[in-house]
Amino acid sequence: MMKKSISILLPFTILFFHCSNELVGQLMPKPAQTQTEPILLVGATVHTGTGEIIANGAVGFKKGKITYVGSLEGIGEQKADYKTKDVSGQHIYPGFILLNSLIGIEEIGGVPHSNDKLEEGDINPSLKTVFAFDTGSEHIPTLRFNGILHVESIRSGGLISGTSAVMEMDGWSWQEAILKEEAALHLHWPSSISTSYDKSTNTRNIKKNSSYDEKVMQLENLFSAAHSYKSIDGKRTNLKLEALQGLFEGKKVLAVHAEEPKEIIEGITFAKSHQVKNIVLVATYPVLSVKEFIKENKIPVVLPPTYDYPDHDGMDYDAYYSLPHLLSQEGITVALNHYGMLSTSRNLPFYAGMAVAFGMEKEEALKLITLNPAKILGVDDRIGSIAVGKDASIFVSRGDALDVQTNALSMAFIRGKEIVLDGAHQESYKRYSAKYGHGE
């Protein structure tokens, strides 16, 4: 019996070790080591993220913090204190920031066991995304390869889906990847209408959402209870009400997701009536019809990808292409996010590039994915632009980082740590190029 078991198991054992050797090249890049020596990048065009461009510039950093930004000539004798890396002819950018994303939470949409996003109940403000963030996600190398070095990791579903975290795209564990543990609480304002499709007439019927008033009342009761809770002495801890306190103290942002103009106005008015200090609107094209309301209330807006088609016949072909420019020229702070397949989140920089093609100045478009999202999340003291004292989370590209044809990173740093840019895709390319002489 023993010999029979061994004879059965032996082929599987051999197959396992064979597959293990084949998969070595498919493993995630090893997390970067802490910066050990001062580094000075010289000769590049520096795009600071504030609108400033420095030709033949230099960026220096020590112990993960930026210590010099300016012209190469301006650094003088201090240059000797750094290890110099010549990046002449290239471009230095602040790391891009991906907002409102399931990266690190969802891996394969159709495989439930690879996801950590389904929670019970509609109201989960105390649910922290940070504890579920997976630094081993195979999406991460594809983002870094295009310059996305930070992500606002969220959960989905319900009226209040939880509290997001700002995470770095490097680290052995979620603890190492934290930039901001509690960034924004995401409120999905209920839709005031419901739709149904009639197959017999091939039409879509619209009617009032019968549960709208009930859901709004739920939110009213919750926020009112949270205000009362903070003034109770000797209270028993209520995790949900406790989680809302940061909104009233200005420590958290309330991200209001709303679709139609009526819902946008009601959602923002609700938040302001409850003395929420920092509000951001996550919306789509209908926000344009209430831009005066948004401007008057000084609400920043997170927009969908510019790679999108018109929703109906009455919209211009370039409705989404030009939307960031149309709102920005009104003085509204605008940022971009991604929705749809997680694997195409890597296109974030090219969404900003599309905005350039439809009216925005290039350095203003850069802010859509750097400084503006950093301000929205309250982390602009650390990331979002290249400035002395901020984290050295930057990258170098051989071409225009917003152009899909020329964005080609040569190096990237997160808090001064030089990260490995190649992932499974690049390893496979190198392997088969060597095998079949591609490019010779």
PLY file of the C-alpha trace (Angstrom):
ply
format ascii 1.0
element vertex 440
property float x
property float y
property float z
element edge 439
property int vertex1
property int vertex2
end_header
0.00 0.00 0.00
2.87 2.33 0.91
4.62 1.67 -2.40
1.37 2.25 -4.28
0.86 5.62 -2.55
4.40 6.69 -3.37
4.00 5.71 -7.01
0.82 7.80 -7.23
2.25 10.84 -5.48
5.63 10.87 -7.24
4.39 12.24 -10.61
2.47 15.02 -8.82
5.55 15.91 -6.77
7.69 16.14 -9.89
5.03 18.25 -11.61
4.86 20.58 -8.59
8.58 21.29 -8.55
8.62 21.71 -12.33
5.78 24.25 -12.14
7.46 25.98 -9.20
10.57 26.58 -11.30
8.47 27.85 -14.19
6.60 30.26 -11.91
9.68 31.88 -10.38
9.61 34.56 -13.07
5.93 35.20 -12.35
6.43 36.19 -8.72
5.76 39.75 -7.56
8.78 42.08 -7.62
10.53 42.13 -4.26
9.65 45.18 -2.10
12.28 47.90 -2.20
14.86 48.48 0.51
14.97 51.66 2.58
17.06 54.43 1.06
20.59 54.22 2.44
22.39 57.07 0.64
21.45 60.53 -0.64
20.50 60.54 -4.34
20.53 63.41 -6.82
18.77 63.07 -10.16
20.30 65.53 -12.63
19.75 66.83 -16.14
16.03 66.13 -16.52
13.04 68.38 -17.07
11.28 68.53 -13.68
7.49 68.73 -13.65
6.80 69.72 -10.05
3.04 69.11 -10.15
2.31 72.72 -9.18
2.42 74.01 -12.76
6.15 74.80 -12.64
8.60 73.27 -15.10
12.36 73.28 -14.42
14.54 72.69 -17.48
17.91 70.99 -16.88
16.80 70.50 -13.29
17.84 68.41 -10.33
15.96 66.63 -7.56
17.78 65.45 -4.44
16.49 63.31 -1.59
17.80 61.81 1.64
16.18 59.28 3.98
13.04 59.25 1.84
12.47 63.03 1.86
13.12 65.56 -0.90
15.95 67.90 0.03
16.54 69.82 -3.18
14.44 70.89 -6.17
15.80 73.38 -8.66
18.26 74.00 -11.43
21.36 71.87 -11.68
23.55 74.95 -11.38
21.76 76.06 -8.23
22.81 73.14 -6.06
26.46 74.23 -6.07
28.88 72.46 -3.74
26.07 70.44 -2.10
26.18 68.16 -5.15
29.13 66.35 -3.58
26.86 65.16 -0.75
24.78 63.02 -3.12
25.16 59.98 -5.30
24.41 61.43 -8.73
22.23 59.72 -11.31
22.31 61.30 -14.76
18.83 61.36 -16.31
19.54 63.92 -18.99
16.87 64.28 -21.65
14.24 62.62 -19.45
11.38 63.92 -17.30
10.83 63.76 -13.53
7.27 63.66 -12.20
5.56 63.29 -8.83
4.00 59.84 -8.44
0.47 59.58 -9.77
-2.45 58.94 -7.39
-5.32 56.60 -8.25
-8.52 57.56 -6.43
-11.55 55.52 -5.47
-10.13 52.12 -6.42
-10.59 48.45 -5.50
-6.89 47.78 -6.12
-5.62 45.62 -3.26
-9.16 44.56 -2.37
-10.32 42.83 -5.55
-8.10 40.63 -7.67
-10.29 38.74 -10.15
-13.87 39.98 -10.34
-15.30 36.60 -11.32
-13.49 34.68 -8.56
-15.14 35.58 -5.22
-12.37 33.99 -3.13
-9.85 36.48 -4.56
-11.92 39.46 -3.42
-12.51 41.07 -0.03
-15.30 43.55 -0.70
-18.63 41.95 0.13
-19.87 43.08 3.52
-23.24 42.67 5.22
-25.44 45.73 5.68
-25.83 49.06 3.90
-24.11 51.25 6.49
-20.52 50.37 7.41
-18.62 53.56 8.28
-16.37 51.71 10.74
-15.16 49.29 8.08
-11.52 50.18 7.36
-10.14 49.20 3.99
-6.56 49.34 5.23
-6.74 45.99 7.02
-7.76 44.15 3.85
-5.23 45.73 1.48
-3.16 43.10 -0.34
0.33 44.32 -1.24
0.75 41.12 -3.26
-1.91 42.09 -5.79
-0.75 41.37 -9.32
-2.32 44.64 -10.45
0.26 46.68 -8.53
3.29 46.19 -10.84
1.20 47.21 -13.86
0.26 50.47 -12.11
3.80 51.28 -11.04
5.06 50.69 -14.57
2.97 53.69 -15.69
3.88 55.93 -12.75
0.97 55.25 -10.37
2.67 55.08 -6.97
-0.31 55.60 -4.60
-3.88 54.40 -4.48
-6.93 55.34 -2.45
-8.18 51.88 -1.62
-11.93 51.57 -1.05
-14.66 49.01 -0.55
-17.87 49.02 -2.55
-21.59 48.62 -1.97
-24.21 49.98 0.41
-25.06 53.53 1.41
-21.84 53.94 3.36
-19.29 51.44 2.15
-16.55 52.21 4.65
-13.44 54.30 5.24
-10.77 54.34 2.56
-7.01 54.38 3.04
-4.19 55.91 1.00
-1.67 53.18 0.28
1.78 53.09 -1.29
2.40 50.69 -4.17
5.23 48.97 -2.31
5.66 47.01 0.89
5.78 43.53 2.39
2.45 44.04 4.16
-0.39 46.52 4.49
1.30 47.95 7.59
4.35 48.94 5.53
2.26 50.38 2.69
0.15 52.83 4.75
0.36 56.50 3.86
-2.92 57.50 5.53
-4.96 54.93 7.44
-8.28 56.81 7.41
-8.72 59.10 4.43
-12.32 59.29 3.24
-15.70 57.91 4.17
-17.65 57.01 1.03
-21.36 57.85 0.96
-23.39 56.58 -2.00
-26.33 58.94 -2.15
-29.49 56.99 -3.04
-30.95 57.42 -6.50
-34.24 59.27 -6.61
-35.43 57.28 -9.62
-35.55 53.63 -10.61
-35.57 52.21 -14.12
-36.90 49.04 -15.67
-36.65 47.64 -19.17
-39.74 46.57 -21.12
-38.76 43.90 -23.64
-42.10 44.02 -25.44
-41.73 47.69 -26.38
-37.95 47.88 -26.23
-38.18 50.89 -23.92
-36.81 51.87 -20.56
-39.34 52.99 -17.97
-38.44 55.56 -15.34
-40.29 56.02 -12.07
-39.70 57.40 -8.59
-37.57 55.21 -6.35
-39.97 54.06 -3.64
-37.14 53.49 -1.13
-35.48 56.89 -1.64
-37.14 58.70 1.27
-36.51 55.77 3.59
-32.80 55.65 2.79
-32.39 59.42 3.19
-34.10 59.18 6.58
-31.66 56.42 7.55
-28.78 58.75 6.80
-30.42 61.65 8.64
-30.90 59.50 11.74
-27.35 58.18 11.59
-25.67 61.59 11.30
-27.95 63.12 13.94
-27.09 60.28 16.29
-23.39 60.82 15.58
-23.67 64.48 16.60
-25.44 63.53 19.84
-22.94 60.76 20.52
-19.93 63.06 20.70
-21.44 65.05 23.57
-22.37 62.06 25.75
-20.16 61.53 28.80
-19.32 57.99 29.87
-20.85 56.52 26.72
-20.44 52.97 25.53
-18.41 52.79 22.34
-20.47 52.65 19.17
-18.11 51.87 16.30
-20.35 53.26 13.58
-20.96 56.57 15.34
-17.32 56.75 16.40
-16.24 56.39 12.76
-18.27 59.46 11.75
-16.60 61.80 14.23
-13.65 62.44 11.92
-16.02 64.08 9.45
-17.03 66.74 11.99
-13.44 67.24 13.17
-11.99 67.64 9.67
-9.84 64.53 9.96
-11.74 62.60 7.28
-13.21 63.53 3.93
-16.80 62.70 3.02
-16.86 61.44 -0.58
-20.42 61.86 -1.84
-21.15 59.63 -4.83
-24.12 61.04 -6.78
-25.30 60.72 -10.37
-28.09 63.13 -11.28
-28.20 66.91 -10.61
-30.99 66.56 -8.01
-29.02 63.93 -6.12
-25.80 65.96 -6.30
-27.50 69.01 -4.76
-29.29 66.97 -2.10
-26.19 64.98 -1.18
-23.98 68.06 -0.79
-26.71 69.98 1.06
-27.14 67.04 3.43
-23.41 66.93 4.20
-23.19 70.67 4.83
-26.28 70.64 7.03
-24.50 68.16 9.28
-21.36 70.32 9.53
-19.13 67.98 7.57
-15.93 69.98 7.09
-14.32 68.34 4.05
-16.57 67.21 1.20
-15.71 65.87 -2.24
-18.16 64.94 -4.97
-17.69 61.80 -7.05
-19.83 62.35 -10.13
-20.11 62.09 -13.91
-21.22 64.33 -16.77
-24.46 65.64 -15.13
-22.29 67.61 -12.68
-21.79 70.14 -15.47
-25.40 71.30 -15.15
-24.90 72.20 -11.46
-21.42 73.69 -11.80
-22.50 77.01 -10.27
-23.75 75.19 -7.16
-20.49 73.23 -6.94
-18.42 76.38 -7.40
-20.41 78.35 -4.84
-19.94 75.63 -2.22
-16.25 75.10 -3.11
-16.64 71.36 -3.60
-13.84 69.49 -5.39
-15.01 66.94 -7.95
-13.67 63.50 -8.85
-14.55 62.66 -12.45
-14.69 59.37 -14.38
-12.16 58.41 -17.06
-12.00 60.64 -20.10
-11.94 57.44 -22.15
-15.73 57.26 -22.32
-18.53 57.54 -24.84
-21.60 59.81 -24.63
-24.42 58.27 -22.60
-27.19 59.35 -24.96
-27.87 61.06 -28.28
-28.11 64.53 -26.78
-24.48 64.57 -25.59
-21.54 65.88 -27.60
-19.04 63.29 -28.81
-16.33 64.86 -26.62
-18.50 65.16 -23.50
-16.15 63.15 -21.30
-12.97 64.13 -23.12
-13.49 67.82 -22.34
-15.27 67.55 -18.98
-12.14 68.10 -16.80
-11.29 71.27 -18.72
-14.84 72.63 -18.61
-15.00 72.32 -14.82
-11.41 73.42 -14.18
-11.86 76.66 -16.09
-14.71 77.46 -13.69
-12.22 77.38 -10.81
-13.36 73.97 -9.54
-10.72 71.58 -8.21
-10.90 68.45 -10.37
-9.33 65.01 -10.12
-9.71 61.83 -12.16
-10.42 58.27 -11.13
-11.06 54.97 -12.87
-13.99 52.61 -13.05
-14.52 49.34 -14.85
-11.94 46.59 -15.23
-9.21 46.93 -12.61
-6.55 45.88 -15.10
-7.11 49.07 -17.11
-6.55 51.30 -14.05
-3.05 51.62 -15.42
-4.44 54.01 -18.06
-4.92 56.77 -15.46
-2.12 59.02 -16.82
-3.57 58.78 -20.31
-6.98 59.95 -19.09
-5.21 63.16 -18.11
-3.47 63.19 -21.48
-6.85 63.03 -23.21
-7.93 66.14 -21.26
-4.89 67.93 -22.75
-6.07 67.07 -26.25
-9.43 68.67 -25.43
-8.48 72.00 -23.93
-6.39 71.66 -20.76
-2.86 72.93 -20.37
-0.51 69.98 -19.87
0.73 71.01 -16.43
-2.87 71.61 -15.30
-3.83 68.16 -16.54
-0.94 66.72 -14.53
-2.59 68.11 -11.39
-5.66 65.94 -12.09
-3.69 62.88 -10.99
-1.11 64.39 -8.61
-1.63 67.53 -6.55
-5.43 67.74 -6.75
-6.12 64.21 -5.48
-3.50 64.74 -2.79
-5.33 67.87 -1.63
-8.68 66.11 -1.72
-7.38 63.30 0.51
-5.49 65.63 2.83
-2.06 64.18 2.02
-0.65 67.08 -0.01
1.87 67.75 2.77
3.58 64.49 1.76
2.79 63.66 -1.87
1.25 65.18 -5.00
4.08 67.51 -5.97
7.86 67.70 -5.95
8.86 70.02 -3.13
11.45 70.12 -0.35
10.23 68.26 2.72
7.79 66.00 0.89
8.17 62.27 0.38
10.53 61.32 -2.41
7.76 59.44 -4.25
8.69 60.35 -7.80
9.55 58.72 -11.10
11.62 59.34 -14.21
10.16 58.85 -17.69
12.00 58.88 -20.99
9.04 60.69 -22.57
5.82 62.53 -21.79
4.20 60.58 -18.95
0.69 61.59 -20.08
1.23 60.28 -23.61
0.50 56.59 -24.15
3.07 56.48 -26.96
6.01 57.96 -25.06
5.48 57.19 -21.35
8.39 54.86 -20.54
9.64 54.83 -16.95
13.35 54.33 -16.38
13.22 54.49 -12.58
10.79 55.19 -9.74
11.05 55.85 -6.02
8.58 55.56 -3.16
9.80 57.43 -0.08
13.28 57.30 -1.57
13.21 53.54 -2.10
14.01 52.62 -5.69
11.35 50.14 -6.74
11.52 47.36 -9.31
9.48 48.42 -12.32
9.43 45.16 -14.23
6.53 42.82 -13.50
5.33 39.55 -15.02
4.55 41.22 -18.36
8.07 42.60 -18.76
9.67 39.34 -17.60
7.69 37.41 -20.20
8.64 39.92 -22.89
12.34 39.56 -22.05
12.13 35.77 -21.86
10.47 35.31 -25.25
12.50 38.06 -26.88
15.66 36.18 -25.85
14.19 32.91 -27.10
12.99 34.10 -30.49
15.29 37.04 -31.16
12.57 39.68 -31.09
13.90 43.10 -32.04
17.09 41.81 -33.64
0 1
1 2
2 3
3 4
4 5
5 6
6 7
7 8
8 9
9 10
10 11
11 12
12 13
13 14
14 15
15 16
16 17
17 18
18 19
19 20
20 21
21 22
22 23
23 24
24 25
25 26
26 27
27 28
28 29
29 30
30 31
31 32
32 33
33 34
34 35
35 36
36 37
37 38
38 39
39 40
40 41
41 42
42 43
43 44
44 45
45 46
46 47
47 48
48 49
49 50
50 51
51 52
52 53
53 54
54 55
55 56
56 57
57 58
58 59
59 60
60 61
61 62
62 63
63 64
64 65
65 66
66 67
67 68
68 69
69 70
70 71
71 72
72 73
73 74
74 75
75 76
76 77
77 78
78 79
79 80
80 81
81 82
82 83
83 84
84 85
85 86
86 87
87 88
88 89
89 90
90 91
91 92
92 93
93 94
94 95
95 96
96 97
97 98
98 99
99 100
100 101
101 102
102 103
103 104
104 105
105 106
106 107
107 108
108 109
109 110
110 111
111 112
112 113
113 114
114 115
115 116
116 117
117 118
118 119
119 120
120 121
121 122
122 123
123 124
124 125
125 126
126 127
127 128
128 129
129 130
130 131
131 132
132 133
133 134
134 135
135 136
136 137
137 138
138 139
139 140
140 141
141 142
142 143
143 144
144 145
145 146
146 147
147 148
148 149
149 150
150 151
151 152
152 153
153 154
154 155
155 156
156 157
157 158
158 159
159 160
160 161
161 162
162 163
163 164
164 165
165 166
166 167
167 168
168 169
169 170
170 171
171 172
172 173
173 174
174 175
175 176
176 177
177 178
178 179
179 180
180 181
181 182
182 183
183 184
184 185
185 186
186 187
187 188
188 189
189 190
190 191
191 192
192 193
193 194
194 195
195 196
196 197
197 198
198 199
199 200
200 201
201 202
202 203
203 204
204 205
205 206
206 207
207 208
208 209
209 210
210 211
211 212
212 213
213 214
214 215
215 216
216 217
217 218
218 219
219 220
220 221
221 222
222 223
223 224
224 225
225 226
226 227
227 228
228 229
229 230
230 231
231 232
232 233
233 234
234 235
235 236
236 237
237 238
238 239
239 240
240 241
241 242
242 243
243 244
244 245
245 246
246 247
247 248
248 249
249 250
250 251
251 252
252 253
253 254
254 255
255 256
256 257
257 258
258 259
259 260
260 261
261 262
262 263
263 264
264 265
265 266
266 267
267 268
268 269
269 270
270 271
271 272
272 273
273 274
274 275
275 276
276 277
277 278
278 279
279 280
280 281
281 282
282 283
283 284
284 285
285 286
286 287
287 288
288 289
289 290
290 291
291 292
292 293
293 294
294 295
295 296
296 297
297 298
298 299
299 300
300 301
301 302
302 303
303 304
304 305
305 306
306 307
307 308
308 309
309 310
310 311
311 312
312 313
313 314
314 315
315 316
316 317
317 318
318 319
319 320
320 321
321 322
322 323
323 324
324 325
325 326
326 327
327 328
328 329
329 330
330 331
331 332
332 333
333 334
334 335
335 336
336 337
337 338
338 339
339 340
340 341
341 342
342 343
343 344
344 345
345 346
346 347
347 348
348 349
349 350
350 351
351 352
352 353
353 354
354 355
355 356
356 357
357 358
358 359
359 360
360 361
361 362
362 363
363 364
364 365
365 366
366 367
367 368
368 369
369 370
370 371
371 372
372 373
373 374
374 375
375 376
376 377
377 378
378 379
379 380
380 381
381 382
382 383
383 384
384 385
385 386
386 387
387 388
388 389
389 390
390 391
391 392
392 393
393 394
394 395
395 396
396 397
397 398
398 399
399 400
400 401
401 402
402 403
403 404
404 405
405 406
406 407
407 408
408 409
409 410
410 411
411 412
412 413
413 414
414 415
415 416
416 417
417 418
418 419
419 420
420 421
421 422
422 423
423 424
424 425
425 426
426 427
427 428
428 429
429 430
430 431
431 432
432 433
433 434
434 435
435 436
436 437
437 438
438 439
